[in-house]
Amino acid sequence: MSDRIPALELATRMGSFCKIMDQQCSEWKMAVIFSKINLLYFTGSMPEGMLVIERENGATLWIRRGYERALEESAFPVIKPMNSYRDAAQAYAQLPAEVYLETEFVPLAMFQRFQKHFTVYSYKPLDFQIAQTRSVKSAWELSFMEKAGAIHQRVLEELVPGLLREGITETDLAAEMYPVMVKEGHQGCVRFGMHDTEMALGQLGFGESSLHPTNFDGPGGNRGMGIAVPSFGNRNRKLKKGDLVFVDVAVAVNGYHSDKTMTYMYGKSLPDEVIAIHQQCVDVQDRVAELLVPGNFPEVIYETIMAGLSPEFQQNFMGFGGHQVKFLGHGIGLTVDEYPVLAKGFKESLQENMVFAVEPKKGIKGIGMVGIENTFIVTPEGGRCITGPNPGLIFVE
């Protein structure tokens, strides 16, 4: 399958977005999209520019840098060059007083430069409407997510055990994993919607390194390379027999991600009580997957699962110490962190072909972070896993 987004796919996405805007923002007249990920989604290219969507007159992709490339790779119908916002503004004889923007992305200075020539007086957010549009994947999108999932399964379930050896550092393991992942088909970069978030590979740690507090909104920990780079593993922590190995990484193909966490027991088995706690996490994953059917509600799934866990098990569940997160999984697609989230407050019902990374995990003092994560497609029969069936805690001699 070509990595070029088909014209019909682009038209369907734009139609879905405009329908949602009509339903939720009945007064809207103009929406402007700046972020490259959303430009990719709606136009099939990632230029430096903006997509201006008029309710009555359709949409135009204006490009400051990357115009020739966009003409080559995009099936979007209306693409025009601009040197500045001034050039684009001249094409609009009458502007609305209010414009809809990606308020989670657009810096104030960018909006002020835009507003200098597009003399709108106020703005409203369209982030939620875009998130809703992107949350339901097409067959075309799912094909790339399934490819990512197959790479995930092969790398974490089959290849990583061969990289583990006594004395290897966390950083060296990460550095050896990266080319393996790329060779298998990973695009080489991972993207997040969360503001100012960077991650070259994922979270990786031996033993209690996987409990180390981070600024990342997830249950796992990571000591990282240092203060300036709190990721990619630590240069000084070496693998030794009896260690728990925690690997939480994303894989992407043609922009689309899957997410998976796999754990390993190096050299000797962990205590039975630790294995039992890990198995409880796997059981939670399986129960969540059963509930990933159209019509169910993320909030209800979260509350149902949490109500079934004992207070003792909930201690250090989905984090360690004071660093617990309040979700069981998250949407995933062009970014790792997409709408909706399996958490309180998410009351819109699930739709077929939404995709979730489900990640029940629990921190154990002296051991590390046990648990699992896999990526599931919402189907009428429940969540269909695309990242492999292995329950984790793979024993590596």
Secondary structure as GFF3:
##gff-version 3
##sequence-region A 1 397
A	DSSP	alpha_helix	7	24	.	.	.	ID=ss1
A	DSSP	beta_strand	30	33	.	.	.	ID=ss2
A	DSSP	alpha_helix	36	43	.	.	.	ID=ss3
A	DSSP	beta_strand	48	54	.	.	.	ID=ss4
A	DSSP	beta_strand	58	65	.	.	.	ID=ss5
A	DSSP	alpha_helix	67	73	.	.	.	ID=ss6
A	DSSP	beta_strand	79	81	.	.	.	ID=ss7
A	DSSP	alpha_helix	85	89	.	.	.	ID=ss8
A	DSSP	beta_strand	98	101	.	.	.	ID=ss9
A	DSSP	alpha_helix	108	117	.	.	.	ID=ss10
A	DSSP	beta_strand	122	125	.	.	.	ID=ss11
A	DSSP	alpha_helix	127	135	.	.	.	ID=ss12
A	DSSP	alpha_helix	139	153	.	.	.	ID=ss13
A	DSSP	pi_helix	154	159	.	.	.	ID=ss14
A	DSSP	alpha_helix	160	163	.	.	.	ID=ss15
A	DSSP	alpha_helix	170	184	.	.	.	ID=ss16
A	DSSP	beta_strand	202	206	.	.	.	ID=ss17
A	DSSP	three_ten_helix	207	211	.	.	.	ID=ss18
A	DSSP	beta_strand	244	253	.	.	.	ID=ss19
A	DSSP	beta_strand	256	266	.	.	.	ID=ss20
A	DSSP	alpha_helix	272	291	.	.	.	ID=ss21
A	DSSP	alpha_helix	298	307	.	.	.	ID=ss22
A	DSSP	alpha_helix	311	314	.	.	.	ID=ss23
A	DSSP	beta_strand	329	331	.	.	.	ID=ss24
A	DSSP	beta_strand	338	341	.	.	.	ID=ss25
A	DSSP	beta_strand	355	358	.	.	.	ID=ss26
A	DSSP	beta_strand	361	364	.	.	.	ID=ss27
A	DSSP	beta_strand	368	371	.	.	.	ID=ss28
A	DSSP	beta_strand	374	377	.	.	.	ID=ss29
A	DSSP	beta_strand	384	385	.	.	.	ID=ss30
A	DSSP	beta_strand	394	396	.	.	.	ID=ss31
###
